[in-house]
Amino acid sequence: MASDPSFVEYVLDQLDADLGGSQKKMFGEYGLYSNGKFIGVICDNRLFIKPTDPGRAFIQDPVEAPAYPGAKPSFLIGDRIDDGEWLSELVRITAAALPAPKPKKPRRPKK
């Protein structure tokens, strides 16, 4: 089951504006970004945040599950998704712990 675009917008609306929350449709679901950093995915109307040690310490007892078959486990965000302040802090902590995205190589012109 693909995620509902209104659910994706709800998640983004929960985030503080300074987090630069955005999404990109990928493989029928959605990648979630904070100021250009890939921080998680939304699959089947569920939010998964990339696991980091600081994020684990913030959550304290995270539920981990793969977003889709074959994926590495991520933090599955359940009821706390409605707590915008808590979710924004988790995204802030996660983004700070992740490396900056690698610059994209320029595409070679087709001959």
C-alpha positions as CSV (number, residue, x, y, z in Angstrom):
1,M,0.0,0.0,0.0
2,A,1.5,3.4,-1.0
3,S,1.5,6.2,1.4
4,D,-1.2,8.9,1.2
5,P,0.2,12.3,0.1
6,S,-1.9,13.9,2.9
7,F,-0.1,11.8,5.5
8,V,3.2,12.9,4.1
9,E,2.1,16.6,4.2
10,Y,1.0,16.1,7.8
11,V,4.4,14.8,8.8
12,L,6.1,17.7,7.1
13,D,3.7,20.1,8.8
14,Q,4.8,18.8,12.2
15,L,8.4,19.9,11.6
16,D,9.7,23.3,12.6
17,A,10.3,25.6,9.6
18,D,14.1,25.9,10.2
19,L,14.5,22.1,9.6
20,G,13.8,22.6,5.9
21,G,11.6,19.5,5.8
22,S,11.0,18.2,2.3
23,Q,10.0,15.0,0.6
24,K,10.9,13.2,-2.6
25,K,8.8,10.5,-4.1
26,M,10.9,7.4,-4.6
27,F,9.9,3.8,-5.4
28,G,6.2,4.5,-4.8
29,E,6.9,5.9,-1.3
30,Y,8.6,9.0,0.0
31,G,12.1,10.0,1.1
32,L,12.2,12.6,3.9
33,Y,14.9,15.3,4.0
34,S,16.0,18.0,6.4
35,N,17.9,20.8,4.8
36,G,19.0,18.5,2.0
37,K,20.0,15.6,4.3
38,F,18.2,12.3,3.8
39,I,16.8,11.5,7.3
40,G,14.1,8.9,6.8
41,V,11.3,7.5,4.7
42,I,7.6,7.3,4.8
43,C,6.3,3.9,3.8
44,D,2.7,2.6,4.1
45,N,1.8,5.7,6.1
46,R,4.4,5.0,8.7
47,L,7.4,7.2,9.5
48,F,10.9,5.7,9.7
49,I,13.9,7.8,10.8
50,K,17.5,6.8,10.1
51,P,19.1,5.4,13.3
52,T,21.8,7.3,14.9
53,D,23.4,7.0,18.4
54,P,22.2,10.5,19.4
55,G,18.7,9.7,18.1
56,R,18.7,6.5,20.1
57,A,19.7,8.3,23.3
58,F,16.9,10.9,22.7
59,I,14.2,8.3,22.1
60,Q,15.6,6.1,24.9
61,D,13.8,2.9,23.9
62,P,13.2,3.1,20.1
63,V,11.1,0.6,18.2
64,E,13.2,-0.5,15.2
65,A,11.8,-2.1,12.1
66,P,12.6,-2.2,8.3
67,A,10.6,0.3,6.2
68,Y,10.2,-2.4,3.5
69,P,11.3,-6.0,3.0
70,G,15.1,-6.1,2.8
71,A,15.7,-2.7,4.3
72,K,17.9,-2.0,7.3
73,P,16.0,-1.3,10.5
74,S,15.1,2.3,11.2
75,F,13.4,4.0,14.1
76,L,9.7,3.5,13.6
77,I,7.9,6.6,14.9
78,G,4.5,5.7,16.3
79,D,2.2,7.9,18.5
80,R,4.9,10.6,19.0
81,I,4.4,11.6,15.3
82,D,1.6,13.9,16.6
83,D,4.1,15.7,18.9
84,G,5.6,18.3,16.6
85,E,8.1,19.6,19.2
86,W,9.4,16.1,20.0
87,L,9.5,15.1,16.3
88,S,11.3,18.3,15.3
89,E,13.9,17.7,18.0
90,L,14.5,14.1,16.8
91,V,14.9,15.3,13.2
92,R,17.3,18.0,14.4
93,I,19.4,15.5,16.3
94,T,19.4,13.0,13.5
95,A,20.3,15.5,10.8
96,A,23.2,16.8,13.0
97,A,24.6,13.3,13.4
98,L,24.5,12.4,9.7
99,P,27.2,13.4,7.2
100,A,26.5,16.1,4.7
101,P,25.2,14.9,1.4
102,K,27.9,14.2,-1.2
103,P,27.9,16.7,-4.1
104,K,26.4,15.2,-7.2
105,K,28.6,14.7,-10.2
106,P,27.6,16.7,-13.3
107,R,25.9,14.6,-15.9
108,R,27.8,13.9,-19.0
109,P,26.0,15.1,-22.1
110,K,24.5,12.5,-24.3
111,K,26.2,12.0,-27.7
